[in-house]
């Protein structure tokens, strides 16, 4: 049981008590406990999504060589959370994700319908261009949205990826 708690903590960054209660509720089944924690994170995000997130950070990332850069606005509810290492790490990870992935939109609802109509496989296109739908670059087993839910459940505040811009040397603006 202790090994499963340790593994859950490493995977989710949640507290010992959260992981322990999930293992108990799942009757020792690690995969069920992980699914429970993901479900709790999703419901927590749904509850907190109506709360105003007006604090946060503007995070930058410039790829070595200086030929690629990102500015991303990541918001949370309080300036206290914005100063935590967990939030700062999340903001940095999101800026790196945008630099690496070339995302164009934050969520699938942002994609114009005309664009979706013009591609043969809209679902695959969405996974490629929507930040929250992409596989997370530091853990391909989860999406950026899964990572967002983990951080929300860990810090207990609403987090919103508000906007971003990605610059690449020699590319025209779209």
Backbone as CSV, one residue per row, in Angstrom:
resi,resn,N_x,N_y,N_z,CA_x,CA_y,CA_z,C_x,C_y,C_z
1,UNK,0.822,-1.195,0.000,0.000,0.000,0.000,0.869,1.264,0.000
2,UNK,1.926,1.269,0.778,2.812,2.438,0.840,3.463,2.715,-0.512
3,UNK,3.822,1.658,-1.216,4.423,1.826,-2.544,3.431,2.466,-3.513
4,UNK,2.161,2.043,-3.442,1.126,2.622,-4.303,0.884,4.093,-3.964
5,UNK,0.905,4.429,-2.691,0.734,5.827,-2.275,1.888,6.670,-2.818
6,UNK,3.097,6.156,-2.693,4.272,6.867,-3.200,4.172,7.081,-4.709
7,UNK,3.774,6.040,-5.440,3.640,6.150,-6.899,2.562,7.163,-7.282
8,UNK,1.431,7.142,-6.559,0.351,8.102,-6.844,0.833,9.529,-6.580
9,UNK,1.559,9.732,-5.498,2.076,11.068,-5.180,3.008,11.552,-6.273
10,UNK,3.880,10.669,-6.770,4.812,11.044,-7.833,4.069,11.397,-9.117
11,UNK,3.023,10.642,-9.427,2.283,10.855,-10.673,1.368,12.072,-10.619
12,UNK,0.794,12.359,-9.455,-0.232,13.399,-9.375,0.191,14.635,-8.595
13,UNK,1.259,14.550,-7.817,1.721,15.633,-6.937,0.708,15.978,-5.849
14,UNK,-0.218,15.079,-5.575,-1.207,15.298,-4.525,-0.638,14.876,-3.178
15,UNK,-1.320,15.271,-2.111,-0.873,14.965,-0.767,-1.042,13.499,-0.402
16,UNK,-0.365,13.104,0.658,-0.403,11.722,1.137,-1.834,11.305,1.475
17,UNK,-2.571,12.169,2.179,-3.936,11.807,2.583,-4.853,11.599,1.384
18,UNK,-4.725,12.449,0.365,-5.536,12.272,-0.850,-5.232,10.931,-1.515
19,UNK,-3.954,10.620,-1.644,-3.545,9.362,-2.286,-3.961,8.155,-1.440
20,UNK,-3.800,8.272,-0.138,-4.169,7.173,0.763,-5.665,6.900,0.701
21,UNK,-6.487,7.951,0.720,-7.944,7.746,0.666,-8.368,7.173,-0.686
22,UNK,-7.691,7.564,-1.757,-8.014,7.007,-3.080,-7.675,5.516,-3.131
23,UNK,-6.546,5.117,-2.569,-6.148,3.696,-2.523,-7.156,2.904,-1.693
24,UNK,-7.565,3.466,-0.545,-8.565,2.780,0.288,-9.874,2.620,-0.455
25,UNK,-10.339,3.702,-1.075,-11.615,3.673,-1.800,-11.560,2.686,-2.965
26,UNK,-10.388,2.552,-3.587,-10.221,1.629,-4.710,-9.859,0.222,-4.242
27,UNK,-9.900,0.003,-2.930,-9.604,-1.303,-2.339,-8.237,-1.839,-2.777
28,UNK,-7.240,-0.934,-2.793,-5.870,-1.331,-3.101,-5.516,-1.371,-4.576
29,UNK,-6.479,-1.172,-5.461,-6.222,-1.214,-6.903,-5.636,0.123,-7.358
30,UNK,-4.365,0.096,-7.783,-3.660,1.320,-8.164,-4.334,2.042,-9.321
31,UNK,-4.686,1.324,-10.374,-5.290,1.946,-11.553,-6.638,2.585,-11.225
32,UNK,-7.434,1.920,-10.389,-8.718,2.493,-9.969,-8.498,3.750,-9.139
33,UNK,-7.487,3.722,-8.268,-7.184,4.886,-7.432,-6.755,6.072,-8.296
34,UNK,-5.944,5.806,-9.308,-5.510,6.860,-10.220,-6.702,7.442,-10.972
35,UNK,-7.592,6.577,-11.424,-8.801,7.035,-12.119,-9.677,7.873,-11.195
36,UNK,-9.790,7.463,-9.935,-10.564,8.235,-8.954,-9.981,9.641,-8.767
37,UNK,-8.662,9.706,-8.654,-8.029,11.007,-8.462,-8.204,11.899,-9.687
38,UNK,-8.148,11.317,-10.877,-8.377,12.098,-12.105,-9.809,12.615,-12.146
39,UNK,-10.743,11.755,-11.746,-12.156,12.149,-11.741,-12.381,13.277,-10.726
40,UNK,-11.762,13.153,-9.557,-11.879,14.202,-8.533,-11.295,15.517,-9.037
41,UNK,-10.168,15.431,-9.743,-9.546,16.631,-10.296,-10.449,17.308,-11.309
42,UNK,-11.110,16.515,-12.147,-12.034,17.070,-13.143,-13.227,17.738,-12.474
43,UNK,-13.768,17.091,-11.428,-14.930,17.691,-10.757,-14.519,18.937,-9.980
44,UNK,-13.321,18.935,-9.414,-12.823,20.113,-8.712,-12.642,21.269,-9.684
45,UNK,-12.100,20.974,-10.860,-11.926,22.010,-11.871,-13.276,22.565,-12.304
46,UNK,-14.273,21.704,-12.475,-15.606,22.156,-12.865,-16.203,23.083,-11.807
47,UNK,-16.020,22.731,-10.536,-16.542,23.559,-9.450,-15.841,24.917,-9.396
48,UNK,-14.548,24.910,-9.621,-13.762,26.129,-9.464,-13.738,26.982,-10.728
49,UNK,-14.179,26.443,-11.852,-14.062,27.167,-13.118,-14.892,28.438,-13.163
50,UNK,-15.913,28.552,-12.315,-16.727,29.766,-12.311,-16.092,30.868,-11.457
51,UNK,-15.067,30.526,-10.701,-14.410,31.524,-9.851,-13.472,32.380,-10.695
52,UNK,-13.397,33.655,-10.377,-12.597,34.609,-11.147,-11.108,34.373,-10.908
53,UNK,-10.379,34.260,-11.985,-8.931,34.091,-11.929,-8.306,35.347,-12.536
54,UNK,-8.006,36.323,-11.690,-7.508,37.604,-12.196,-6.055,37.880,-11.796
55,UNK,-5.452,36.972,-11.062,-4.045,37.094,-10.694,-3.259,36.123,-11.575
56,UNK,-1.967,36.044,-11.398,-1.199,35.070,-12.163,0.133,35.585,-12.631
57,UNK,0.575,35.035,-13.764,1.893,35.354,-14.310,1.828,35.496,-15.821
58,UNK,2.730,36.314,-16.326,3.050,36.298,-17.750,4.370,35.538,-17.798
59,UNK,4.344,34.370,-18.375,5.539,33.520,-18.419,6.160,33.604,-19.810
60,UNK,7.479,33.660,-19.843,8.176,33.671,-21.129,9.053,32.433,-21.242
61,UNK,9.275,32.053,-22.480,10.208,30.969,-22.762,10.895,31.319,-24.066
62,UNK,12.203,31.344,-24.047,12.982,31.562,-25.262,13.869,30.343,-25.439
63,UNK,13.695,29.691,-26.577,14.465,28.484,-26.876,15.927,28.867,-27.086
64,UNK,16.836,27.961,-26.673,18.248,28.283,-26.823,18.537,28.595,-28.287
65,UNK,19.399,29.550,-28.488,19.666,30.035,-29.834,18.840,31.266,-30.160
66,UNK,17.789,31.512,-29.383,16.990,32.707,-29.544,16.124,32.763,-30.788
67,UNK,15.864,31.618,-31.424,15.068,31.644,-32.654,13.592,31.325,-32.441
68,UNK,13.203,31.052,-31.198,11.821,30.708,-30.886,11.495,31.235,-29.501
69,UNK,10.351,31.892,-29.367,9.967,32.432,-28.068,8.470,32.388,-27.862
70,UNK,8.070,32.343,-26.591,6.658,32.273,-26.221,6.403,33.229,-25.062
71,UNK,5.254,33.900,-25.100,4.718,34.621,-23.958,3.351,34.019,-23.674
72,UNK,3.110,33.649,-22.422,1.832,33.038,-22.050,1.309,33.681,-20.776
73,UNK,0.017,33.998,-20.780,-0.635,34.524,-19.586,-1.385,33.385,-18.920
74,UNK,-0.989,33.068,-17.689,-1.608,32.014,-16.903,-2.187,32.675,-15.658
75,UNK,-3.486,32.522,-15.443,-4.147,33.189,-14.319,-4.570,32.208,-13.240
76,UNK,-4.603,32.723,-12.002,-5.121,32.004,-10.848,-5.946,33.002,-10.039
77,UNK,-6.475,32.563,-8.921,-7.373,33.415,-8.141,-6.657,34.407,-7.226
78,UNK,-5.493,34.035,-6.695,-4.821,34.894,-5.721,-3.355,35.092,-6.079
79,UNK,-2.809,36.241,-5.663,-1.390,36.500,-5.894,-0.520,35.565,-5.053
80,UNK,-1.054,35.087,-3.925,-0.320,34.124,-3.100,-0.002,32.860,-3.907
81,UNK,-1.004,32.308,-4.579,-0.795,31.104,-5.394,0.122,31.397,-6.567
82,UNK,-0.008,32.576,-7.154,0.831,32.941,-8.305,2.318,32.927,-7.948
83,UNK,2.638,33.106,-6.670,4.037,33.120,-6.237,4.549,31.740,-5.815
84,UNK,3.689,30.729,-5.790,4.128,29.396,-5.357,4.958,28.712,-6.433
85,UNK,5.822,27.821,-5.998,6.668,27.077,-6.937,5.831,26.185,-7.861
86,UNK,4.732,25.613,-7.330,3.875,24.741,-8.140,3.286,25.527,-9.312
87,UNK,2.783,26.721,-9.036,2.180,27.537,-10.090,3.247,28.009,-11.082
88,UNK,4.393,28.447,-10.573,5.472,28.905,-11.456,5.943,27.784,-12.372
89,UNK,6.055,26.584,-11.823,6.465,25.428,-12.627,5.414,25.137,-13.699
90,UNK,4.142,25.201,-13.320,3.070,24.981,-14.285,3.154,26.004,-15.418
91,UNK,3.318,27.275,-15.073,3.395,28.328,-16.089,4.583,28.096,-17.020
92,UNK,5.723,27.725,-16.466,6.916,27.454,-17.290,6.675,26.252,-18.196
93,UNK,6.071,25.201,-17.645,5.772,24.012,-18.452,4.828,24.340,-19.602
94,UNK,3.841,25.192,-19.358,2.892,25.551,-20.413,3.593,26.352,-21.504
95,UNK,4.460,27.292,-21.118,5.207,28.065,-22.114,6.092,27.141,-22.956
96,UNK,6.744,26.168,-22.314,7.574,25.206,-23.053,6.726,24.336,-23.969
97,UNK,5.538,23.936,-23.506,4.623,23.133,-24.313,4.252,23.894,-25.583
98,UNK,3.919,25.154,-25.448,3.527,25.970,-26.595,4.693,26.096,-27.572
99,UNK,5.881,26.307,-27.051,7.062,26.413,-27.912,7.300,25.111,-28.679
100,UNK,7.163,23.988,-27.984,7.452,22.688,-28.594,6.362,22.224,-29.551
101,UNK,5.121,22.568,-29.237,4.007,21.969,-29.974,3.452,22.827,-31.103
102,UNK,3.652,24.110,-31.031,3.085,24.976,-32.053,1.572,25.096,-31.964
103,UNK,1.027,24.999,-30.776,-0.421,25.140,-30.593,-0.878,26.492,-31.134
104,UNK,-2.086,26.496,-31.689,-2.667,27.735,-32.221,-3.812,28.247,-31.356
105,UNK,-4.469,27.330,-30.663,-5.641,27.666,-29.852,-5.488,27.027,-28.475
106,UNK,-6.209,27.555,-27.500,-6.153,26.990,-26.154,-7.054,25.771,-26.054
107,UNK,-8.318,25.903,-26.449,-9.257,24.778,-26.348,-9.987,24.590,-27.669
108,UNK,-10.609,23.430,-27.821,-11.238,23.103,-29.097,-12.381,24.039,-29.451
109,UNK,-13.022,24.634,-28.451,-14.111,25.568,-28.717,-13.615,26.853,-29.386
110,UNK,-12.314,27.106,-29.316,-11.726,28.304,-29.918,-11.491,28.164,-31.422
111,UNK,-11.492,26.937,-31.934,-11.199,26.690,-33.345,-12.411,27.087,-34.196
112,UNK,-12.205,27.940,-35.201,-13.321,28.310,-36.079,-13.892,27.086,-36.811
113,UNK,-15.193,27.039,-36.903,-15.858,25.912,-37.564,-15.392,25.752,-39.013
114,UNK,-15.142,26.856,-39.687,-14.678,26.800,-41.083,-13.349,26.053,-41.187
115,UNK,-12.489,26.233,-40.207,-11.210,25.517,-40.201,-11.434,24.021,-40.023
116,UNK,-12.333,23.658,-39.118,-12.626,22.236,-38.890,-13.265,21.606,-40.117
117,UNK,-14.100,22.355,-40.819,-14.757,21.844,-42.016,-13.775,21.627,-43.162
118,UNK,-12.635,22.330,-43.123,-11.686,22.263,-44.235,-10.649,21.146,-44.102
119,UNK,-10.669,20.418,-42.991,-9.693,19.334,-42.802,-10.399,17.983,-42.818
120,UNK,-9.722,16.953,-43.341,-10.373,15.635,-43.435,-10.649,14.967,-42.088
121,UNK,-9.749,15.146,-41.105,-9.920,14.512,-39.793,-9.887,15.594,-38.723
122,UNK,-11.055,16.132,-38.384,-11.151,17.247,-37.444,-10.624,16.872,-36.060
123,UNK,-10.898,15.647,-35.599,-10.459,15.230,-34.266,-8.932,15.227,-34.161
124,UNK,-8.255,14.708,-35.172,-6.788,14.695,-35.170,-6.238,16.115,-35.271
125,UNK,-6.897,16.935,-36.063,-6.481,18.330,-36.224,-6.586,19.076,-34.893
126,UNK,-7.660,18.845,-34.162,-7.861,19.488,-32.860,-6.748,19.092,-31.895
127,UNK,-6.383,17.805,-31.868,-5.316,17.345,-30.975,-3.972,17.963,-31.329
128,UNK,-3.822,18.354,-32.579,-2.569,18.941,-33.014,-2.485,20.433,-32.707
129,UNK,-3.598,21.160,-32.833,-3.536,22.622,-32.736,-4.099,23.206,-31.442
130,UNK,-4.784,22.410,-30.626,-5.384,22.907,-29.381,-4.525,22.502,-28.191
131,UNK,-4.043,23.471,-27.485,-3.124,23.253,-26.369,-3.640,22.237,-25.362
132,UNK,-4.881,22.388,-24.887,-5.404,21.502,-23.845,-5.617,20.072,-24.320
133,UNK,-5.706,19.861,-25.627,-5.932,18.524,-26.180,-4.631,17.782,-26.483
134,UNK,-3.514,18.490,-26.465,-2.230,17.894,-26.836,-1.675,16.996,-25.740
135,UNK,-0.855,16.038,-26.153,-0.110,15.240,-25.181,0.903,16.154,-24.517
136,UNK,1.007,16.024,-23.198,1.935,16.860,-22.445,3.357,16.430,-22.758
137,UNK,4.233,17.370,-23.087,5.585,17.035,-23.532,6.429,16.352,-22.459
138,UNK,6.122,16.572,-21.197,6.901,15.951,-20.126,6.334,14.616,-19.677
139,UNK,5.139,14.269,-20.126,4.509,12.987,-19.796,3.449,12.688,-20.846
140,UNK,3.818,11.934,-21.846,2.920,11.694,-22.987,1.686,10.860,-22.628
141,UNK,1.648,10.319,-21.409,0.483,9.540,-20.986,-0.695,10.436,-20.611
142,UNK,-0.437,11.743,-20.476,-1.526,12.649,-20.124,-1.545,13.837,-21.080
143,UNK,-2.706,14.470,-21.129,-2.854,15.668,-21.949,-2.515,16.897,-21.100
144,UNK,-2.400,18.032,-21.757,-2.176,19.284,-21.044,-3.374,19.557,-20.134
145,UNK,-4.578,19.216,-20.592,-5.776,19.384,-19.766,-5.691,18.529,-18.499
146,UNK,-5.198,17.296,-18.604,-5.002,16.441,-17.424,-4.023,17.097,-16.447
147,UNK,-2.948,17.645,-16.992,-1.947,18.322,-16.160,-2.571,19.532,-15.467
148,UNK,-3.367,20.305,-16.185,-4.072,21.450,-15.603,-4.956,21.006,-14.439
149,UNK,-5.709,19.932,-14.631,-6.595,19.424,-13.573,-5.802,18.975,-12.348
150,UNK,-4.647,18.357,-12.575,-3.795,17.941,-11.454,-3.355,19.153,-10.630
151,UNK,-2.933,20.202,-11.312,-2.439,21.381,-10.608,-3.583,22.079,-9.875
152,UNK,-4.763,22.155,-10.488,-5.925,22.750,-9.827,-6.260,21.980,-8.555
153,UNK,-6.259,20.656,-8.636,-6.584,19.866,-7.441,-5.489,19.988,-6.391
154,UNK,-4.272,20.206,-6.806,-3.164,20.332,-5.868,-3.188,21.677,-5.142
155,UNK,-3.450,22.778,-5.856,-3.391,24.091,-5.203,-4.754,24.576,-4.724
156,UNK,-5.839,23.995,-5.254,-7.170,24.339,-4.771,-7.736,25.641,-5.294
157,UNK,-7.209,26.129,-6.394,-7.729,27.350,-7.009,-7.971,27.115,-8.492
158,UNK,-8.852,27.946,-9.055,-9.084,27.924,-10.489,-7.836,28.447,-11.198
159,UNK,-7.436,27.785,-12.250,-6.322,28.225,-13.090,-6.841,28.304,-14.514
160,UNK,-6.486,29.388,-15.191,-6.919,29.591,-16.572,-5.702,29.945,-17.424
161,UNK,-5.535,29.223,-18.515,-4.546,29.620,-19.512,-5.279,30.636,-20.380
162,UNK,-4.987,31.908,-20.178,-5.777,32.982,-20.773,-5.433,33.217,-22.237
163,UNK,-4.144,33.344,-22.543,-3.733,33.629,-23.921,-2.241,33.380,-24.061
164,UNK,-1.805,33.280,-25.302,-0.386,33.100,-25.567,-0.060,33.582,-26.968
165,UNK,1.211,33.836,-27.173,1.726,34.161,-28.499,3.056,33.430,-28.651
166,UNK,3.273,32.896,-29.830,4.491,32.134,-30.133,5.177,32.797,-31.308
167,UNK,6.433,33.122,-31.126,7.214,33.739,-32.193,8.296,32.770,-32.634
168,UNK,8.452,32.642,-33.947,9.521,31.832,-34.502,10.223,32.667,-35.571
169,UNK,11.519,32.760,-35.477,12.296,33.590,-36.367,12.009,33.216,-37.825
170,UNK,11.672,34.204,-38.606,11.431,33.983,-40.036,10.006,33.625,-40.400
171,UNK,9.129,33.397,-39.411,7.727,33.072,-39.717,6.915,34.352,-39.790
172,UNK,5.979,34.380,-40.717,5.058,35.511,-40.816,3.958,35.341,-39.791
173,UNK,3.389,36.471,-39.365,2.234,36.414,-38.465,1.025,35.938,-39.254
174,UNK,0.167,35.174,-38.567,-1.033,34.682,-39.224,-2.211,35.543,-38.864
